[in-house]
Amino acid sequence: MARSLRGELLGWLLVPLAGIVAFNAWTAHGSAVSTANLVTDRMLLASARVIAEQVKESDGSVEALIPPSAIEMFATSDRDRVIYQVIAPSGELIAGFPDVAGPPAPPSDLQPVFFSARFRVDDIRAVALAQPVVSKTAGGNAIVIVGTTLRGRDRLVTDLWLNSVRDQALLVGLAALLALFGLRRGLGPLLGLRKELADRRPGSLQPVETTHLQSELRPLIGALNHAFGRIERYVALQRRFVANASHQMRTPLAVLKTQSTVGLRETEVASKDETLHAIDRGLDALARLVNQLLTLARAEPGGAALRKVPLDFATVTREALEGLAPIAFEREIDLAFDLSDGAAMLQGHETLLREIVVNLVENALRYTPRGGAVSVALSQAEGQIRLVVEDTGPGIPEEEREMVFERFYRLPGAGPDGTGLGLSIVREIAAAHGGTVSLANRAAGEGLRAEVRLPSMPAAPPGQS
């Protein structure tokens, strides 16, 4: 079942309130009992004092007259029974019920003693009071005990407690209504946002306006806008890739179609072979173009996520140069590799990092004249790995060094070879690995110097591999 945010928020508000009400109900019951006991004790004490004032000696004997007012003050609809007992200083019962239980300890210093007891079949609340009796023969304290059954007290406890619980329940109910109203108003912008997103036309990736939203919702909408931006960049990347591929492949495919048409018309074997060789060269160039376009799509920001692993860039560079050695040998170019350190560890994608070396060295070999030299140097310092490729070719004019990183840009007079993607691929791969690439003149003589900087892995602590 779908979870309701409004229901959860309301629950988080009302459940603690219900717990507070339960605790208050418990404490309110104790307060009601204390209040009812206090009222009952005051009535008992007042009744006992009224009776005690009537205890006096007459004709040598102690007598007690029980005033009706002492009993009538307990007259209620609960029909509580009033029990009393008056004991002379000599211990003789002079009024009341003989089977009334006495207090746990006799009263002294005219201080009343309140106690609970049982009279026959009823629980009672009672008070014992000492009343001095002036006598010509022997003075002392008479004991006055007044008690009452607990029906009236219990009803008072119930009334006080139920009134308190009712008031608190009403407050919780009112709080629930106000909370529900507040949640409805507070969730209004969120519901409006849901409607806005649902009513959008398909494919719309415009960011959501956040000025009218609460501050708590802005981080969520910010993350949503960021996701929209990433999706939009990814879609633009795919569109650009399709546009680049279609633009660059249209001409080679048209040439191949023309060559195949011409070859079909030729009747001589030599002419057909020449056409087939041209088609083969065109297919090689087309295959290289497709591979470079795919490599560029993988390396671009927003492309497929790169799975980077720890690897030795020195090994990657050496393997790439071994694959390019036959081209250098064929063109009589001296290809040198200088490794300052034994290893150059970094976090990277092996195939793409190999493309950096292949593209830079292949460009150097392509534009270096026969008998020239191409040198590759790999070193690391200050947390960076530096790959430097130098050649003895014509170099690149300073005003065009930034332009050659644009896709499909080729220098005037560069010849038919190449696609104009090599340096673009190098920059995209370096950026995907947190690195940079720069071009400059060779320090000694004519030629170009290309330098790639990549972040290296921190050295492992001693004793760890």
Phi, psi and omega in degrees: 000144180290138179276143180257122177295319179298316179297318180294315180296318179296321178297317179295336176277316189277327181298313175299322178296320177297320176297320178296320179297317179299317179295317179295325178297321179295313180291326179295325178296317177298319179294322179295319178297316180297317180295315180296320177297320180296315179297315181297316181296321178296319178295318179297316181295319179297317179296317181296322180289324177298317179292319183297329179293340181265002178275121180203166180267135179219122180056040174083002178231151181272128180235158178222121177261125183268108180291142177301328181298332180292334180264325186291336179296347177262003183287111178221176179290349181279350178054049175291146179268133180258129180243134179219163179202135177236125182241128180291163178304333180281354181095003182275137176286122182248348177194150173098197185270133182285338186260026176280130180289141179273173180289161178302326178220139182295147179291150179217156177057034176061017179268129180290151177241116178265141181203160175253143182209187179231128178245108183058255183252003184244145169279140181229160169245132188220165176225143176243133186226134177270129181239115178297138179241122179276125183223145177287333184264303183210116179275180180162190182248126170276150181251123177250124178239128176232131179223164178214150175291171195253013181295315178295318179297317180296321178295321178296319177300314182297317181297313180298317184291315181295322177298318180294315180295320179299316180298318181290322177297320177297321178295319179294318177299317177295320178297322179295317179295316178295321179294319179297318177296317179296320179294320179298316178291319182291325180275359180305310179300324179293318177293323176296323177295319178300317179294320180299316180291323180291330182273358180292150176287148181303137178089354180284126180238025179293141179295151180276135179290133184248000185294331183266005183262155175292159183297330180290333182273342185296320176299322178296314180292326176298317177295322178295317177296323178296319177295319176301317180297319179295318179296319180296319178295322180293318178296318178297323178298315180294320179296318179295321178298315180297318180295316179297315182297315181295321180293316185281335183269345182297313182294310178301322179292321177297320178296316179297320178297317179296315180298319180293324178295317178296318180298324179292332180279336182292143179252337181276142182295320182297319179293319178297319179298319179297320178294319180296321177297320178295319177296321179297317178295321178296321177293322176298315179295321180293320178297319178295320179298315180297316180298319180291322177297319178294319178297318180295321179295323179289327186274341184293148173300134182091354177283196180300141182297132181277130176268101184266137179227158175295132178208164180263110181293335177295318178295317179300316181296316181298317180294322178295320180291325177297324178288335180267352182301318179300325178294317178297320180294318181296325182265007177058045179249134180281112181254113184244149179229123181242118180246113183288319181245163182291328183214154178226086186277138175205169175264117183195179178259117190299314184297317181290322178295326176295326179297327177301309182296315183298314183294317181294312183289322179296319175299317180298317179293325183293321187261359176272129180292162178304141181083359180279194183218144174232126180242140178238125180236136180233126180212169176216143180194145176055042176075014180229149173255130182246124173250118183242124177242121179239144178224170179251031179277195184287345181078185180233129178303146185300324183288348181248005184292328177281329182290331183290347176278351177284151183292135175066012176276132179229143180292146176302136180074020183283349179090172186284338182289157176092160182243349184079018181247347188303307183288330174297319178296317180300314181295317182295318180292318179298318179295322179295339178256012179077023183245185180223163175223141180219155179240146178203169175288149175292140185297320184247104175084187182286148178142178183241144176239118176250129183233128177245132177242129181231144178290133180268164176283143176296147181294140180288143177301155178302137179091354177245148180257000000 
